[in-house]
Amino acid sequence: MPGSTSPPTVPYGCKAYRPTWDELPAAVRGVFTDRIGPVVSAHTAGGGFTPAFAGLLTASDGSRHFLKAAAVGTLCAGWNEREADVIAALPARIPAPRVRRTARGHGWFLLCLEPIDGRMPHQPWHPHELTAALEAQTVISQQLARPPAGLRELMRVPSFAQHAAENLTLLAQRGPGPRPDAGYARLGCRPPP
């Protein structure tokens, strides 16, 4: 029906096809485990908008870490570096995960963030989800009414044409990849009908 909206047929947590922790090069995993110790559990994020690694890792001491990793020179690595810079420039009261550490090693850029327990809202949203989102947006708008100079500089955005070109480049870098239904099964999800 024209003009109607309906929830997506594929759950958000099944939208991205990413490498698993074990598929990252051993030397790259070592850049991270040299700092936190052995990883005993790794859950790859199924949602998001890039093909780079993103996942929740649990170390042998029980600490949890949200890690993003991408090969240096790719758009994903550049975006992760920019994300680290922007998060570091945010006012302290902004409700956002904080950067724990960044690292470069063996041709990769790693961004470790505080893990945040959360999920996507229901479809349609429940009233308490909308209330929580509006409360967070209120804090954000108050804190950014006068953004710090460093954040203003970081937020200068490219033209739409440059942004579109970057996204097309990302798609070209991905190549044909595996069949989509293989990606869904790997994430424990069913492909759309």
N, C-alpha and C positions, 0 to 999 in steps of 0.2 A: 504494500500500500504506500503510495507516495506520501512523503512527509512524516511517516512513522519511524520510530526508532525502536530497535530491539537490542537486547544484550548480545555481545559477540558470541559466536558459536564455539570459539576456542577459548578456554580459560586463559587469563593473563599469564598464569604460571607456566603455560605451555607454549608461549609465543616465540621464545628465543631458542636457537639451537647453538649451544656453546660447547667448547671442549670441557671435559671433566678434569678434576685435579690430577688424576693419574695420567691424563693425556698431555699435560704440560711437560716440557723438557725437564728431566731430573735436575739439571743444573739450576733452572729457574725456580723449581720448588725449593731447592737448597738455599737460594737467596732468602727465602721467607723462613724456612725451618731453622736456619742458623740463628735467627733472632728469637723465635718462639718455642723451639723444640719440635719434636715429632708431631705430625698431624694424625690424630686417631679417627677423625670423622670429617668427611667433606661432602657437602650438599651443594651441587651446582644450581645456580639460579635459573629458573625456566622462563622468567619474564625479563623484560628489558628490550633494548633497541639496538644492541650491537652483537656481533658474533664473538667478541672477546670473552675470556674467562671471567666469571663473576660467581662467587660462592661463599657459603658460610663454612668456616673451618673451625674445628675444635682441636686444641692442642692437648698433649698428654697431661698437662697440669689443670685441665678443665676450662681454660680460658677460651673464649670464642672471638673470632675475627672475621669480618667481611672483607674479602680480598677481591680486587680487580687486577687483571694482568693482561697486558697486550704487548705485542712486538713493537719495539721502538721504530718509528718511521711510518707506522700505520695511523690512520685517522683515530682509531680507538685509543691508542696510547696518547696522542695529543689531547683528546677529549678528557682522558683520565687525569692528565697533568693539569689541565685547566680546571677540572673539578676540584682537585686538591687545592689549587690556588684560591679559588672562589670560596670554598668552605673555610679555609684558614682566615679569609678576610671578613667572614660574617660576624656580626655582633654576637656576643656570648649567649644572649637570650633567644636567639633564633632556634626553633626546634628542628635541629638537623643533626645527623650523625657527625661526629668529629673525626678528623684525620688522626690516626694513631701513628702512622709512619708511611713513608714512601721509599722506594728503592729502585735502583737501576742495576741490572746485572745480566750478563750473557745476552745482550740485545733486547731485553725486555724492561718495561716499566711496570712496577707494582705499586698499587695504592691500597693501603689497609685502613679501613674505617671501623668505627665502633659498630657492633652489630645492633640492629634495632628489631625488636620483636614486633611484628605487624603482618598485615595482609591487605590485599585489595578489598575495597568495600563490596558489599553484596550488590547484586543487580536486581531490582533497583536498590538504591542505598537505604539503609535503615536510619531512622531519625537520629540515633545516637552517633552514627558515623558522620552524618552531615554536621551535627553540632560540634564534634571534635575537629572536623576539617575547618569549619568557620572560626572556631576559637584559635586554631593554629594560624590561620590566615590573618586574624586580627592582630596577633602578636607580631607576625612578620611585617604587616603593613606599618605598625607602630615603630618597630625597630628600624625599618628601612625608609621611614619618612625623610630622614636625613642620613643617607648611607655614607659610610666612611669613604674618604677620597680614594683609597686603594681599591675598594670594591667598585666604585664608579668607573675607575679606569679599566678594571677587569671585565666589566659588563658591556663594554663597547662591542656591539655585535657586528658581524660581517653583513654585507648586503644579502638580500634573499637569493640572488643569483649565485653568490659564492657559497652560501649554505646549501643550495640545491646541488651545486657541482660537487661539494664534499660528499653529500649523501650518494650521488651517483657513483663516485669513486669508490665509496665503501661497498656498494653493491657489486661493482666490478672486481674488487679485491676478494670478495667472498667466493666467487666462482660458482660452478653449478652445485657443489656441496652434495650431501646425502639426500636421499628421497625424504620429503617432509614427514611421511608416516613413520619412518625409522626414527626421526627426531622425537616425535610424540611418544613412541613406545619407550624410548630411552629415558624420558622424563616421567614415565608412569602415567601418561595421558593418552586419551583416545583422540585420533584425528577427527576433524569436523565431518559431518555426514556429507 
